[in-house]
Amino acid sequence: MRDYQICTNCVMDTSDPAISFDAQGVCDHCRGFEADVKPNWHPDEVGSRQVAEMVAQIRKEGEGKEFDCILGMSGGLDSSYMLHLLVTEFGLRPLVFHVDGGWNSDIAVNNIQMLVEKLGLDLYTEVINWEEMRDFQLAFFKSGVPHLDIPQDHAFIATLYHFANKHGIKYIMNGGNYATECVRNPLEWLYHGTDLVQLRDIQARFGTRELKTYPFSSILFHKVYLRYLRGVKVVKPLNLLPYSKKIAIDTLSSEYGWRPYPQKHFESRFTRFFEAYWLPTRFGYDTRRVQYSSLIL
């Protein structure tokens, strides 16, 4: 067993089994940020020009259509602020798309409703079959793997992508961003949610029912088929603009009565249990290290 060590630059530590440190005690997450993220992150004039060009293109392609893009909405900070910008700053006409996996918190439901009503938008909600979701999540519990959030997360992404494909929507707006998410969860904490072999194997071994309606999506479908054959683009404008977590919270709170959560991703009651209790208690993994390290960098 290796000796405990924490990064001298961020708060990642040896609870990440694969972490490495240089002679100065700086971890590979920080080195990866400097080498791979920082050179390609332009929340400045360069990014602003790219956003303006992107918005003009989306508007042009959306002419004559009811919607010019789609946004998956969880009620969390990033997607909520993204929706605010799309309408008030960019002048776009997004279809707000929400997937109900059975674990919405009351705050999340209220946050979504407040934004949609004040902005005068349409909200489309897809409800996942609860008995199938329940059985799939129980199968993950029984399997002993750490990444219990995959049944929920995979359903969110797969449903959104299938909907966009079915209705010919070419632009999927995404609130993902480097400002609060530049450090990724180690694979030992959160494995790839696109590994259908693992997903189906866990259900076959530990599930008690067939998943007849659960929405699966292979990585080939949304990374290759949608992108290269259907021309669907996933766009992350927050990576091209200055993005402050505090400013986003203050703006949403004052404009819409939006309410913040105790921690990132806690708009889902299941994720709150998973990240606040299950991961640290069962495995010693604390996702706040990833979140705080992202803010530090």
JOPE-V360109 format. One record per residue. N is the residue number from 1. OMEGA is omega in whole degrees, -180 to 180 (999 if undefined). Layout:
BEGIN
n:N omega:OMEGA
n:N omega:OMEGA
END
This chain:
BEGIN
n:1 omega:-176
n:2 omega:177
n:3 omega:179
n:4 omega:176
n:5 omega:176
n:6 omega:-178
n:7 omega:178
n:8 omega:-177
n:9 omega:177
n:10 omega:-178
n:11 omega:173
n:12 omega:-177
n:13 omega:-175
n:14 omega:167
n:15 omega:167
n:16 omega:-173
n:17 omega:-175
n:18 omega:-176
n:19 omega:176
n:20 omega:-177
n:21 omega:175
n:22 omega:-176
n:23 omega:179
n:24 omega:179
n:25 omega:179
n:26 omega:-173
n:27 omega:-179
n:28 omega:176
n:29 omega:179
n:30 omega:179
n:31 omega:177
n:32 omega:177
n:33 omega:-179
n:34 omega:-175
n:35 omega:-170
n:36 omega:-175
n:37 omega:-174
n:38 omega:-180
n:39 omega:-177
n:40 omega:-178
n:41 omega:-174
n:42 omega:177
n:43 omega:-174
n:44 omega:-179
n:45 omega:178
n:46 omega:179
n:47 omega:180
n:48 omega:178
n:49 omega:179
n:50 omega:178
n:51 omega:-180
n:52 omega:179
n:53 omega:180
n:54 omega:-179
n:55 omega:179
n:56 omega:180
n:57 omega:179
n:58 omega:178
n:59 omega:-178
n:60 omega:-179
n:61 omega:-179
n:62 omega:-179
n:63 omega:179
n:64 omega:179
n:65 omega:-180
n:66 omega:179
n:67 omega:177
n:68 omega:177
n:69 omega:178
n:70 omega:178
n:71 omega:173
n:72 omega:-171
n:73 omega:179
n:74 omega:-172
n:75 omega:176
n:76 omega:-174
n:77 omega:-172
n:78 omega:-179
n:79 omega:179
n:80 omega:179
n:81 omega:177
n:82 omega:179
n:83 omega:177
n:84 omega:-179
n:85 omega:-178
n:86 omega:-175
n:87 omega:-172
n:88 omega:-178
n:89 omega:-175
n:90 omega:-180
n:91 omega:180
n:92 omega:-178
n:93 omega:-176
n:94 omega:165
n:95 omega:180
n:96 omega:-172
n:97 omega:-179
n:98 omega:176
n:99 omega:180
n:100 omega:180
n:101 omega:178
n:102 omega:-174
n:103 omega:180
n:104 omega:171
n:105 omega:178
n:106 omega:180
n:107 omega:-180
n:108 omega:180
n:109 omega:-180
n:110 omega:-180
n:111 omega:179
n:112 omega:-177
n:113 omega:-179
n:114 omega:-180
n:115 omega:-177
n:116 omega:-179
n:117 omega:-177
n:118 omega:-180
n:119 omega:177
n:120 omega:-175
n:121 omega:174
n:122 omega:177
n:123 omega:175
n:124 omega:-179
n:125 omega:175
n:126 omega:-178
n:127 omega:178
n:128 omega:178
n:129 omega:-172
n:130 omega:-178
n:131 omega:178
n:132 omega:178
n:133 omega:180
n:134 omega:-178
n:135 omega:180
n:136 omega:179
n:137 omega:176
n:138 omega:177
n:139 omega:178
n:140 omega:175
n:141 omega:-176
n:142 omega:-177
n:143 omega:-180
n:144 omega:178
n:145 omega:-179
n:146 omega:-167
n:147 omega:-177
n:148 omega:-176
n:149 omega:-175
n:150 omega:179
n:151 omega:179
n:152 omega:-177
n:153 omega:-180
n:154 omega:179
n:155 omega:180
n:156 omega:-176
n:157 omega:-177
n:158 omega:-179
n:159 omega:179
n:160 omega:-178
n:161 omega:178
n:162 omega:179
n:163 omega:180
n:164 omega:179
n:165 omega:-178
n:166 omega:-175
n:167 omega:174
n:168 omega:179
n:169 omega:-171
n:170 omega:-177
n:171 omega:175
n:172 omega:-180
n:173 omega:-172
n:174 omega:-179
n:175 omega:177
n:176 omega:-174
n:177 omega:177
n:178 omega:-173
n:179 omega:-178
n:180 omega:-175
n:181 omega:-176
n:182 omega:174
n:183 omega:-177
n:184 omega:175
n:185 omega:175
n:186 omega:-179
n:187 omega:178
n:188 omega:178
n:189 omega:-175
n:190 omega:-176
n:191 omega:-178
n:192 omega:178
n:193 omega:-179
n:194 omega:-180
n:195 omega:-176
n:196 omega:178
n:197 omega:179
n:198 omega:-179
n:199 omega:-178
n:200 omega:180
n:201 omega:179
n:202 omega:179
n:203 omega:-180
n:204 omega:-178
n:205 omega:-169
n:206 omega:179
n:207 omega:-179
n:208 omega:-178
n:209 omega:176
n:210 omega:178
n:211 omega:-173
n:212 omega:-176
n:213 omega:-180
n:214 omega:-174
n:215 omega:175
n:216 omega:177
n:217 omega:180
n:218 omega:179
n:219 omega:177
n:220 omega:180
n:221 omega:-173
n:222 omega:178
n:223 omega:-177
n:224 omega:-176
n:225 omega:-178
n:226 omega:-174
n:227 omega:-170
n:228 omega:-179
n:229 omega:-179
n:230 omega:177
n:231 omega:179
n:232 omega:-178
n:233 omega:172
n:234 omega:-173
n:235 omega:-179
n:236 omega:-177
n:237 omega:-178
n:238 omega:176
n:239 omega:-177
n:240 omega:-177
n:241 omega:171
n:242 omega:-177
n:243 omega:179
n:244 omega:179
n:245 omega:-178
n:246 omega:180
n:247 omega:179
n:248 omega:179
n:249 omega:-179
n:250 omega:-179
n:251 omega:-178
n:252 omega:-179
n:253 omega:-177
n:254 omega:-176
n:255 omega:-170
n:256 omega:-174
n:257 omega:180
n:258 omega:-178
n:259 omega:-179
n:260 omega:180
n:261 omega:179
n:262 omega:-177
n:263 omega:178
n:264 omega:178
n:265 omega:-178
n:266 omega:173
n:267 omega:175
n:268 omega:179
n:269 omega:179
n:270 omega:180
n:271 omega:177
n:272 omega:177
n:273 omega:-176
n:274 omega:-175
n:275 omega:-177
n:276 omega:-177
n:277 omega:-170
n:278 omega:-178
n:279 omega:-179
n:280 omega:-177
n:281 omega:-176
n:282 omega:-173
n:283 omega:-178
n:284 omega:180
n:285 omega:180
n:286 omega:-176
n:287 omega:176
n:288 omega:178
n:289 omega:178
n:290 omega:-177
n:291 omega:-180
n:292 omega:179
n:293 omega:177
n:294 omega:180
n:295 omega:179
n:296 omega:-177
n:297 omega:999
END
